[in-house]
Amino acid sequence: MCIKETRRSRRAQLREVLGDDPFPYGLERNRKNIEKYFDHAVEQSLIPAGPKLNELFLDLND
């Protein structure tokens, strides 16, 4: 297998896992991951409670 085919194959594998946009922008597109991050922090007693995400980030669409 040549290098170009290997790169194409690797990109296809990454696209299957990450989707078309590996670095999504915006709160709604990242909400699940951000909430999971805070859930883990609470479970590990790093923070007392998870914050409300809408209070953490500015809504620049106003």
CHARMM-style PDB file with segment names, atoms N, HN, CA, C and O in Angstrom:
ATOM      1  N   MET     1       0.866  -1.182   0.000  1.00  0.00      PROA
ATOM      2  CA  MET     1       0.000   0.000   0.000  1.00  0.00      PROA
ATOM      3  C   MET     1       0.905   1.236   0.000  1.00  0.00      PROA
ATOM      4  O   MET     1       1.844   1.332   0.791  1.00  0.00      PROA
ATOM      5  N   CYS     2       0.611   2.163  -0.887  1.00  0.00      PROA
ATOM      6  HN  CYS     2      -0.151   2.085  -1.530  1.00  0.00      PROA
ATOM      7  CA  CYS     2       1.440   3.364  -0.958  1.00  0.00      PROA
ATOM      8  C   CYS     2       1.025   4.368   0.114  1.00  0.00      PROA
ATOM      9  O   CYS     2      -0.012   4.217   0.760  1.00  0.00      PROA
ATOM     10  N   ILE     3       1.853   5.390   0.288  1.00  0.00      PROA
ATOM     11  HN  ILE     3       2.696   5.512  -0.237  1.00  0.00      PROA
ATOM     12  CA  ILE     3       1.620   6.386   1.345  1.00  0.00      PROA
ATOM     13  C   ILE     3       0.297   7.116   1.150  1.00  0.00      PROA
ATOM     14  O   ILE     3      -0.433   7.346   2.115  1.00  0.00      PROA
ATOM     15  N   LYS     4      -0.023   7.486  -0.106  1.00  0.00      PROA
ATOM     16  HN  LYS     4       0.570   7.299  -0.890  1.00  0.00      PROA
ATOM     17  CA  LYS     4      -1.281   8.205  -0.357  1.00  0.00      PROA
ATOM     18  C   LYS     4      -2.487   7.354   0.023  1.00  0.00      PROA
ATOM     19  O   LYS     4      -3.442   7.863   0.610  1.00  0.00      PROA
ATOM     20  N   GLU     5      -2.453   6.077  -0.304  1.00  0.00      PROA
ATOM     21  HN  GLU     5      -1.678   5.664  -0.781  1.00  0.00      PROA
ATOM     22  CA  GLU     5      -3.568   5.191   0.048  1.00  0.00      PROA
ATOM     23  C   GLU     5      -3.678   5.039   1.558  1.00  0.00      PROA
ATOM     24  O   GLU     5      -4.783   4.999   2.098  1.00  0.00      PROA
ATOM     25  N   THR     6      -2.546   4.955   2.240  1.00  0.00      PROA
ATOM     26  HN  THR     6      -1.648   4.988   1.801  1.00  0.00      PROA
ATOM     27  CA  THR     6      -2.539   4.843   3.693  1.00  0.00      PROA
ATOM     28  C   THR     6      -3.143   6.083   4.327  1.00  0.00      PROA
ATOM     29  O   THR     6      -3.940   5.982   5.259  1.00  0.00      PROA
ATOM     30  N   ARG     7      -2.765   7.260   3.822  1.00  0.00      PROA
ATOM     31  HN  ARG     7      -2.117   7.342   3.064  1.00  0.00      PROA
ATOM     32  CA  ARG     7      -3.316   8.514   4.357  1.00  0.00      PROA
ATOM     33  C   ARG     7      -4.816   8.592   4.132  1.00  0.00      PROA
ATOM     34  O   ARG     7      -5.561   8.995   5.026  1.00  0.00      PROA
ATOM     35  N   ARG     8      -5.271   8.202   2.918  1.00  0.00      PROA
ATOM     36  HN  ARG     8      -4.666   7.875   2.192  1.00  0.00      PROA
ATOM     37  CA  ARG     8      -6.703   8.218   2.633  1.00  0.00      PROA
ATOM     38  C   ARG     8      -7.445   7.268   3.554  1.00  0.00      PROA
ATOM     39  O   ARG     8      -8.515   7.594   4.069  1.00  0.00      PROA
ATOM     40  N   SER     9      -6.874   6.098   3.757  1.00  0.00      PROA
ATOM     41  HN  SER     9      -6.005   5.833   3.339  1.00  0.00      PROA
ATOM     42  CA  SER     9      -7.489   5.109   4.630  1.00  0.00      PROA
ATOM     43  C   SER     9      -7.570   5.632   6.062  1.00  0.00      PROA
ATOM     44  O   SER     9      -8.595   5.473   6.724  1.00  0.00      PROA
ATOM     45  N   ARG    10      -6.505   6.248   6.536  1.00  0.00      PROA
ATOM     46  HN  ARG    10      -5.672   6.378   5.998  1.00  0.00      PROA
ATOM     47  CA  ARG    10      -6.476   6.798   7.892  1.00  0.00      PROA
ATOM     48  C   ARG    10      -7.495   7.920   8.042  1.00  0.00      PROA
ATOM     49  O   ARG    10      -8.191   7.995   9.055  1.00  0.00      PROA
ATOM     50  N   ARG    11      -7.589   8.793   7.041  1.00  0.00      PROA
ATOM     51  HN  ARG    11      -7.024   8.732   6.218  1.00  0.00      PROA
ATOM     52  CA  ARG    11      -8.583   9.876   7.086  1.00  0.00      PROA
ATOM     53  C   ARG    11      -9.994   9.309   7.114  1.00  0.00      PROA
ATOM     54  O   ARG    11     -10.854   9.832   7.822  1.00  0.00      PROA
ATOM     55  N   ALA    12     -10.246   8.252   6.358  1.00  0.00      PROA
ATOM     56  HN  ALA    12      -9.547   7.826   5.782  1.00  0.00      PROA
ATOM     57  CA  ALA    12     -11.565   7.631   6.347  1.00  0.00      PROA
ATOM     58  C   ALA    12     -11.889   7.050   7.728  1.00  0.00      PROA
ATOM     59  O   ALA    12     -13.014   7.183   8.208  1.00  0.00      PROA
ATOM     60  N   GLN    13     -10.912   6.411   8.361  1.00  0.00      PROA
ATOM     61  HN  GLN    13      -9.998   6.303   7.970  1.00  0.00      PROA
ATOM     62  CA  GLN    13     -11.122   5.874   9.697  1.00  0.00      PROA
ATOM     63  C   GLN    13     -11.429   6.985  10.695  1.00  0.00      PROA
ATOM     64  O   GLN    13     -12.343   6.853  11.509  1.00  0.00      PROA
ATOM     65  N   LEU    14     -10.677   8.072  10.636  1.00  0.00      PROA
ATOM     66  HN  LEU    14      -9.934   8.180   9.975  1.00  0.00      PROA
ATOM     67  CA  LEU    14     -10.912   9.198  11.543  1.00  0.00      PROA
ATOM     68  C   LEU    14     -12.281   9.818  11.307  1.00  0.00      PROA
ATOM     69  O   LEU    14     -12.967  10.194  12.258  1.00  0.00      PROA
ATOM     70  N   ARG    15     -12.682   9.926  10.047  1.00  0.00      PROA
ATOM     71  HN  ARG    15     -12.126   9.620   9.275  1.00  0.00      PROA
ATOM     72  CA  ARG    15     -13.992  10.507   9.724  1.00  0.00      PROA
ATOM     73  C   ARG    15     -15.115   9.642  10.297  1.00  0.00      PROA
ATOM     74  O   ARG    15     -16.133  10.168  10.746  1.00  0.00      PROA
ATOM     75  N   GLU    16     -14.936   8.309  10.283  1.00  0.00      PROA
ATOM     76  HN  GLU    16     -14.109   7.882   9.918  1.00  0.00      PROA
ATOM     77  CA  GLU    16     -15.940   7.421  10.861  1.00  0.00      PROA
ATOM     78  C   GLU    16     -16.114   7.684  12.357  1.00  0.00      PROA
ATOM     79  O   GLU    16     -17.232   7.665  12.870  1.00  0.00      PROA
ATOM     80  N   VAL    17     -15.009   7.928  13.049  1.00  0.00      PROA
ATOM     81  HN  VAL    17     -14.100   7.944  12.632  1.00  0.00      PROA
ATOM     82  CA  VAL    17     -15.045   8.127  14.499  1.00  0.00      PROA
ATOM     83  C   VAL    17     -15.433   9.556  14.858  1.00  0.00      PROA
ATOM     84  O   VAL    17     -16.268   9.771  15.737  1.00  0.00      PROA
ATOM     85  N   LEU    18     -14.834  10.530  14.185  1.00  0.00      PROA
ATOM     86  HN  LEU    18     -14.156  10.355  13.471  1.00  0.00      PROA
ATOM     87  CA  LEU    18     -15.004  11.933  14.561  1.00  0.00      PROA
ATOM     88  C   LEU    18     -16.066  12.674  13.763  1.00  0.00      PROA
ATOM     89  O   LEU    18     -16.448  13.783  14.135  1.00  0.00      PROA
ATOM     90  N   GLY    19     -16.544  12.091  12.686  1.00  0.00      PROA
ATOM     91  HN  GLY    19     -16.233  11.190  12.385  1.00  0.00      PROA
ATOM     92  CA  GLY    19     -17.489  12.785  11.826  1.00  0.00      PROA
ATOM     93  C   GLY    19     -16.756  13.711  10.875  1.00  0.00      PROA
ATOM     94  O   GLY    19     -15.530  13.663  10.770  1.00  0.00      PROA
ATOM     95  N   ASP    20     -17.502  14.550  10.186  1.00  0.00      PROA
ATOM     96  HN  ASP    20     -18.497  14.589  10.270  1.00  0.00      PROA
ATOM     97  CA  ASP    20     -16.895  15.440   9.196  1.00  0.00      PROA
ATOM     98  C   ASP    20     -16.133  16.596   9.820  1.00  0.00      PROA
ATOM     99  O   ASP    20     -15.240  17.161   9.190  1.00  0.00      PROA
ATOM    100  N   ASP    21     -16.475  16.954  11.051  1.00  0.00      PROA
ATOM    101  HN  ASP    21     -17.201  16.494  11.563  1.00  0.00      PROA
ATOM    102  CA  ASP    21     -15.810  18.080  11.710  1.00  0.00      PROA
ATOM    103  C   ASP    21     -15.201  17.607  13.025  1.00  0.00      PROA
ATOM    104  O   ASP    21     -15.907  17.500  14.027  1.00  0.00      PROA
ATOM    105  N   PRO    22     -13.891  17.319  13.034  1.00  0.00      PROA
ATOM    106  CA  PRO    22     -13.273  16.801  14.260  1.00  0.00      PROA
ATOM    107  C   PRO    22     -13.153  17.833  15.377  1.00  0.00      PROA
ATOM    108  O   PRO    22     -12.948  17.471  16.536  1.00  0.00      PROA
ATOM    109  N   PHE    23     -13.278  19.109  15.040  1.00  0.00      PROA
ATOM    110  HN  PHE    23     -13.445  19.403  14.099  1.00  0.00      PROA
ATOM    111  CA  PHE    23     -13.173  20.176  16.032  1.00  0.00      PROA
ATOM    112  C   PHE    23     -14.397  21.080  15.928  1.00  0.00      PROA
ATOM    113  O   PHE    23     -14.291  22.216  15.466  1.00  0.00      PROA
ATOM    114  N   PRO    24     -15.567  20.579  16.358  1.00  0.00      PROA
ATOM    115  CA  PRO    24     -16.782  21.383  16.234  1.00  0.00      PROA
ATOM    116  C   PRO    24     -16.704  22.650  17.079  1.00  0.00      PROA
ATOM    117  O   PRO    24     -16.060  22.664  18.128  1.00  0.00      PROA
ATOM    118  N   TYR    25     -17.355  23.702  16.623  1.00  0.00      PROA
ATOM    119  HN  TYR    25     -17.878  23.691  15.770  1.00  0.00      PROA
ATOM    120  CA  TYR    25     -17.338  24.993  17.282  1.00  0.00      PROA
ATOM    121  C   TYR    25     -18.717  25.273  17.855  1.00  0.00      PROA
ATOM    122  O   TYR    25     -19.731  24.993  17.214  1.00  0.00      PROA
ATOM    123  N   GLY    26     -18.753  25.809  19.027  1.00  0.00      PROA
ATOM    124  HN  GLY    26     -17.930  26.036  19.547  1.00  0.00      PROA
ATOM    125  CA  GLY    26     -20.019  26.223  19.621  1.00  0.00      PROA
ATOM    126  C   GLY    26     -20.443  25.329  20.771  1.00  0.00      PROA
ATOM    127  O   GLY    26     -20.088  24.152  20.834  1.00  0.00      PROA
ATOM    128  N   LEU    27     -21.204  25.909  21.673  1.00  0.00      PROA
ATOM    129  HN  LEU    27     -21.493  26.865  21.622  1.00  0.00      PROA
ATOM    130  CA  LEU    27     -21.641  25.213  22.875  1.00  0.00      PROA
ATOM    131  C   LEU    27     -22.531  24.017  22.556  1.00  0.00      PROA
ATOM    132  O   LEU    27     -22.297  22.925  23.072  1.00  0.00      PROA
ATOM    133  N   GLU    28     -23.536  24.200  21.725  1.00  0.00      PROA
ATOM    134  HN  GLU    28     -23.726  25.088  21.306  1.00  0.00      PROA
ATOM    135  CA  GLU    28     -24.479  23.115  21.468  1.00  0.00      PROA
ATOM    136  C   GLU    28     -23.799  21.908  20.835  1.00  0.00      PROA
ATOM    137  O   GLU    28     -24.134  20.771  21.165  1.00  0.00      PROA
ATOM    138  N   ARG    29     -22.869  22.131  19.949  1.00  0.00      PROA
ATOM    139  HN  ARG    29     -22.597  23.056  19.680  1.00  0.00      PROA
ATOM    140  CA  ARG    29     -22.181  21.014  19.296  1.00  0.00      PROA
ATOM    141  C   ARG    29     -21.212  20.314  20.245  1.00  0.00      PROA
ATOM    142  O   ARG    29     -20.801  19.185  19.981  1.00  0.00      PROA
ATOM    143  N   ASN    30     -20.845  20.966  21.342  1.00  0.00      PROA
ATOM    144  HN  ASN    30     -21.180  21.884  21.556  1.00  0.00      PROA
ATOM    145  CA  ASN    30     -19.902  20.401  22.299  1.00  0.00      PROA
ATOM    146  C   ASN    30     -20.524  20.123  23.662  1.00  0.00      PROA
ATOM    147  O   ASN    30     -19.845  19.658  24.578  1.00  0.00      PROA
ATOM    148  N   ARG    31     -21.800  20.406  23.793  1.00  0.00      PROA
ATOM    149  HN  ARG    31     -22.352  20.784  23.049  1.00  0.00      PROA
ATOM    150  CA  ARG    31     -22.469  20.301  25.093  1.00  0.00      PROA
ATOM    151  C   ARG    31     -22.267  18.939  25.755  1.00  0.00      PROA
ATOM    152  O   ARG    31     -21.930  18.881  26.938  1.00  0.00      PROA
ATOM    153  N   LYS    32     -22.460  17.870  25.040  1.00  0.00      PROA
ATOM    154  HN  LYS    32     -22.734  17.917  24.079  1.00  0.00      PROA
ATOM    155  CA  LYS    32     -22.346  16.527  25.612  1.00  0.00      PROA
ATOM    156  C   LYS    32     -20.958  16.301  26.222  1.00  0.00      PROA
ATOM    157  O   LYS    32     -20.848  15.800  27.340  1.00  0.00      PROA
ATOM    158  N   ASN    33     -19.911  16.666  25.498  1.00  0.00      PROA
ATOM    159  HN  ASN    33     -20.001  17.074  24.589  1.00  0.00      PROA
ATOM    160  CA  ASN    33     -18.548  16.471  25.995  1.00  0.00      PROA
ATOM    161  C   ASN    33     -18.232  17.375  27.184  1.00  0.00      PROA
ATOM    162  O   ASN    33     -17.575  16.948  28.133  1.00  0.00      PROA
ATOM    163  N   ILE    34     -18.695  18.613  27.133  1.00  0.00      PROA
ATOM    164  HN  ILE    34     -19.228  18.960  26.362  1.00  0.00      PROA
ATOM    165  CA  ILE    34     -18.434  19.545  28.236  1.00  0.00      PROA
ATOM    166  C   ILE    34     -19.154  19.082  29.497  1.00  0.00      PROA
ATOM    167  O   ILE    34     -18.587  19.115  30.589  1.00  0.00      PROA
ATOM    168  N   GLU    35     -20.414  18.647  29.344  1.00  0.00      PROA
ATOM    169  HN  GLU    35     -20.874  18.621  28.457  1.00  0.00      PROA
ATOM    170  CA  GLU    35     -21.154  18.145  30.507  1.00  0.00      PROA
ATOM    171  C   GLU    35     -20.469  16.918  31.094  1.00  0.00      PROA
ATOM    172  O   GLU    35     -20.387  16.784  32.315  1.00  0.00      PROA
ATOM    173  N   LYS    36     -19.977  16.024  30.249  1.00  0.00      PROA
ATOM    174  HN  LYS    36     -20.043  16.133  29.257  1.00  0.00      PROA
ATOM    175  CA  LYS    36     -19.287  14.825  30.723  1.00  0.00      PROA
ATOM    176  C   LYS    36     -18.013  15.213  31.477  1.00  0.00      PROA
ATOM    177  O   LYS    36     -17.675  14.594  32.486  1.00  0.00      PROA
ATOM    178  N   TYR    37     -17.319  16.218  30.999  1.00  0.00      PROA
ATOM    179  HN  TYR    37     -17.593  16.721  30.180  1.00  0.00      PROA
ATOM    180  CA  TYR    37     -16.111  16.715  31.670  1.00  0.00      PROA
ATOM    181  C   TYR    37     -16.448  17.158  33.099  1.00  0.00      PROA
ATOM    182  O   TYR    37     -15.750  16.791  34.045  1.00  0.00      PROA
ATOM    183  N   PHE    38     -17.506  17.937  33.251  1.00  0.00      PROA
ATOM    184  HN  PHE    38     -18.073  18.235  32.482  1.00  0.00      PROA
ATOM    185  CA  PHE    38     -17.897  18.406  34.574  1.00  0.00      PROA
ATOM    186  C   PHE    38     -18.435  17.268  35.439  1.00  0.00      PROA
ATOM    187  O   PHE    38     -18.214  17.259  36.650  1.00  0.00      PROA
ATOM    188  N   ASP    39     -19.135  16.310  34.834  1.00  0.00      PROA
ATOM    189  HN  ASP    39     -19.314  16.317  33.851  1.00  0.00      PROA
ATOM    190  CA  ASP    39     -19.608  15.144  35.591  1.00  0.00      PROA
ATOM    191  C   ASP    39     -18.434  14.403  36.221  1.00  0.00      PROA
ATOM    192  O   ASP    39     -18.486  14.011  37.387  1.00  0.00      PROA
ATOM    193  N   HSD    40     -17.375  14.215  35.435  1.00  0.00      PROA
ATOM    194  HN  HSD    40     -17.333  14.534  34.488  1.00  0.00      PROA
ATOM    195  CA  HSD    40     -16.190  13.537  35.963  1.00  0.00      PROA
ATOM    196  C   HSD    40     -15.528  14.354  37.073  1.00  0.00      PROA
ATOM    197  O   HSD    40     -15.062  13.794  38.066  1.00  0.00      PROA
ATOM    198  N   ALA    41     -15.487  15.654  36.908  1.00  0.00      PROA
ATOM    199  HN  ALA    41     -15.865  16.109  36.102  1.00  0.00      PROA
ATOM    200  CA  ALA    41     -14.884  16.510  37.933  1.00  0.00      PROA
ATOM    201  C   ALA    41     -15.662  16.425  39.243  1.00  0.00      PROA
ATOM    202  O   ALA    41     -15.063  16.428  40.318  1.00  0.00      PROA
ATOM    203  N   VAL    42     -16.995  16.349  39.165  1.00  0.00      PROA
ATOM    204  HN  VAL    42     -17.482  16.347  38.291  1.00  0.00      PROA
ATOM    205  CA  VAL    42     -17.822  16.214  40.366  1.00  0.00      PROA
ATOM    206  C   VAL    42     -17.589  14.843  41.001  1.00  0.00      PROA
ATOM    207  O   VAL    42     -17.436  14.740  42.218  1.00  0.00      PROA
ATOM    208  N   GLU    43     -17.563  13.790  40.176  1.00  0.00      PROA
ATOM    209  HN  GLU    43     -17.688  13.875  39.188  1.00  0.00      PROA
ATOM    210  CA  GLU    43     -17.343  12.434  40.689  1.00  0.00      PROA
ATOM    211  C   GLU    43     -16.007  12.310  41.421  1.00  0.00      PROA
ATOM    212  O   GLU    43     -15.885  11.549  42.381  1.00  0.00      PROA
ATOM    213  N   GLN    44     -15.019  13.057  40.964  1.00  0.00      PROA
ATOM    214  HN  GLN    44     -15.118  13.675  40.184  1.00  0.00      PROA
ATOM    215  CA  GLN    44     -13.689  13.001  41.567  1.00  0.00      PROA
ATOM    216  C   GLN    44     -13.515  14.027  42.690  1.00  0.00      PROA
ATOM    217  O   GLN    44     -12.418  14.200  43.220  1.00  0.00      PROA
ATOM    218  N   SER    45     -14.600  14.696  43.041  1.00  0.00      PROA
ATOM    219  HN  SER    45     -15.491  14.555  42.611  1.00  0.00      PROA
ATOM    220  CA  SER    45     -14.603  15.719  44.100  1.00  0.00      PROA
ATOM    221  C   SER    45     -13.651  16.877  43.807  1.00  0.00      PROA
ATOM    222  O   SER    45     -13.093  17.483  44.722  1.00  0.00      PROA
ATOM    223  N   LEU    46     -13.475  17.172  42.531  1.00  0.00      PROA
ATOM    224  HN  LEU    46     -13.928  16.680  41.788  1.00  0.00      PROA
ATOM    225  CA  LEU    46     -12.653  18.323  42.150  1.00  0.00      PROA
ATOM    226  C   LEU    46     -13.454  19.615  42.243  1.00  0.00      PROA
ATOM    227  O   LEU    46     -12.904  20.686  42.499  1.00  0.00      PROA
ATOM    228  N   ILE    47     -14.758  19.498  42.032  1.00  0.00      PROA
ATOM    229  HN  ILE    47     -15.205  18.628  41.824  1.00  0.00      PROA
ATOM    230  CA  ILE    47     -15.672  20.629  42.171  1.00  0.00      PROA
ATOM    231  C   ILE    47     -16.913  20.121  42.899  1.00  0.00      PROA
ATOM    232  O   ILE    47     -17.245  18.940  42.791  1.00  0.00      PROA
ATOM    233  N   PRO    48     -17.602  20.987  43.636  1.00  0.00      PROA
ATOM    234  CA  PRO    48     -18.762  20.521  44.416  1.00  0.00      PROA
ATOM    235  C   PRO    48     -19.976  20.177  43.556  1.00  0.00      PROA
ATOM    236  O   PRO    48     -20.729  19.263  43.891  1.00  0.00      PROA
ATOM    237  N   ALA    49     -20.172  20.888  42.464  1.00  0.00      PROA
ATOM    238  HN  ALA    49     -19.560  21.631  42.191  1.00  0.00      PROA
ATOM    239  CA  ALA    49     -21.326  20.652  41.591  1.00  0.00      PROA
ATOM    240  C   ALA    49     -20.998  21.160  40.195  1.00  0.00      PROA
ATOM    241  O   ALA    49     -20.190  22.072  40.021  1.00  0.00      PROA
ATOM    242  N   GLY    50     -21.635  20.557  39.215  1.00  0.00      PROA
ATOM    243  HN  GLY    50     -22.291  19.816  39.356  1.00  0.00      PROA
ATOM    244  CA  GLY    50     -21.433  21.009  37.843  1.00  0.00      PROA
ATOM    245  C   GLY    50     -22.142  22.323  37.584  1.00  0.00      PROA
ATOM    246  O   GLY    50     -23.267  22.517  38.044  1.00  0.00      PROA
ATOM    247  N   PRO    51     -21.514  23.219  36.866  1.00  0.00      PROA
ATOM    248  CA  PRO    51     -22.147  24.509  36.571  1.00  0.00      PROA
ATOM    249  C   PRO    51     -23.195  24.388  35.467  1.00  0.00      PROA
ATOM    250  O   PRO    51     -23.219  23.414  34.716  1.00  0.00      PROA
ATOM    251  N   LYS    52     -24.043  25.378  35.389  1.00  0.00      PROA
ATOM    252  HN  LYS    52     -24.023  26.170  35.999  1.00  0.00      PROA
ATOM    253  CA  LYS    52     -24.988  25.459  34.273  1.00  0.00      PROA
ATOM    254  C   LYS    52     -24.228  26.045  33.091  1.00  0.00      PROA
ATOM    255  O   LYS    52     -23.719  27.164  33.163  1.00  0.00      PROA
ATOM    256  N   LEU    53     -24.156  25.297  32.020  1.00  0.00      PROA
ATOM    257  HN  LEU    53     -24.570  24.389  31.962  1.00  0.00      PROA
ATOM    258  CA  LEU    53     -23.325  25.716  30.894  1.00  0.00      PROA
ATOM    259  C   LEU    53     -23.791  27.030  30.275  1.00  0.00      PROA
ATOM    260  O   LEU    53     -22.971  27.820  29.808  1.00  0.00      PROA
ATOM    261  N   ASN    54     -25.082  27.264  30.269  1.00  0.00      PROA
ATOM    262  HN  ASN    54     -25.748  26.622  30.648  1.00  0.00      PROA
ATOM    263  CA  ASN    54     -25.586  28.518  29.691  1.00  0.00      PROA
ATOM    264  C   ASN    54     -25.112  29.730  30.479  1.00  0.00      PROA
ATOM    265  O   ASN    54     -25.072  30.837  29.941  1.00  0.00      PROA
ATOM    266  N   GLU    55     -24.749  29.537  31.753  1.00  0.00      PROA
ATOM    267  HN  GLU    55     -24.782  28.638  32.189  1.00  0.00      PROA
ATOM    268  CA  GLU    55     -24.236  30.645  32.567  1.00  0.00      PROA
ATOM    269  C   GLU    55     -22.731  30.815  32.409  1.00  0.00      PROA
ATOM    270  O   GLU    55     -22.182  31.862  32.751  1.00  0.00      PROA
ATOM    271  N   LEU    56     -22.070  29.792  31.895  1.00  0.00      PROA
ATOM    272  HN  LEU    56     -22.517  28.942  31.617  1.00  0.00      PROA
ATOM    273  CA  LEU    56     -20.600  29.853  31.724  1.00  0.00      PROA
ATOM    274  C   LEU    56     -20.173  30.564  30.456  1.00  0.00      PROA
ATOM    275  O   LEU    56     -19.143  31.237  30.430  1.00  0.00      PROA
ATOM    276  N   PHE    57     -20.966  30.416  29.399  1.00  0.00      PROA
ATOM    277  HN  PHE    57     -21.804  29.869  29.419  1.00  0.00      PROA
ATOM    278  CA  PHE    57     -20.580  30.914  28.097  1.00  0.00      PROA
ATOM    279  C   PHE    57     -21.493  32.028  27.639  1.00  0.00      PROA
ATOM    280  O   PHE    57     -22.706  31.975  27.843  1.00  0.00      PROA
ATOM    281  N   LEU    58     -20.913  33.027  27.025  1.00  0.00      PROA
ATOM    282  HN  LEU    58     -19.927  33.070  26.859  1.00  0.00      PROA
ATOM    283  CA  LEU    58     -21.698  34.136  26.469  1.00  0.00      PROA
ATOM    284  C   LEU    58     -22.441  33.672  25.244  1.00  0.00      PROA
ATOM    285  O   LEU    58     -21.918  32.891  24.449  1.00  0.00      PROA
ATOM    286  N   ASP    59     -23.660  34.152  25.088  1.00  0.00      PROA
ATOM    287  HN  ASP    59     -24.085  34.786  25.733  1.00  0.00      PROA
ATOM    288  CA  ASP    59     -24.395  33.915  23.853  1.00  0.00      PROA
ATOM    289  C   ASP    59     -24.156  35.125  22.961  1.00  0.00      PROA
ATOM    290  O   ASP    59     -24.743  36.187  23.168  1.00  0.00      PROA
ATOM    291  N   LEU    60     -23.306  34.957  21.986  1.00  0.00      PROA
ATOM    292  HN  LEU    60     -22.829  34.094  21.818  1.00  0.00      PROA
ATOM    293  CA  LEU    60     -22.927  36.079  21.114  1.00  0.00      PROA
ATOM    294  C   LEU    60     -23.917  36.307  19.987  1.00  0.00      PROA
ATOM    295  O   LEU    60     -23.691  37.157  19.126  1.00  0.00      PROA
ATOM    296  N   ASN    61     -25.011  35.557  19.981  1.00  0.00      PROA
ATOM    297  HN  ASN    61     -25.195  34.866  20.680  1.00  0.00      PROA
ATOM    298  CA  ASN    61     -26.013  35.713  18.930  1.00  0.00      PROA
ATOM    299  C   ASN    61     -27.062  36.754  19.277  1.00  0.00      PROA
ATOM    300  O   ASN    61     -27.940  37.034  18.461  1.00  0.00      PROA
ATOM    301  N   ASP    62     -26.992  37.330  20.463  1.00  0.00      PROA
ATOM    302  HN  ASP    62     -26.278  37.102  21.125  1.00  0.00      PROA
ATOM    303  CA  ASP    62     -27.965  38.368  20.859  1.00  0.00      PROA
ATOM    304  C   ASP    62     -27.682  39.667  20.173  1.00  0.00      PROA
ATOM    305  OT1 ASP    62     -28.396  40.646  20.387  1.00  0.00      PROA
TER     306      ASP     62
END
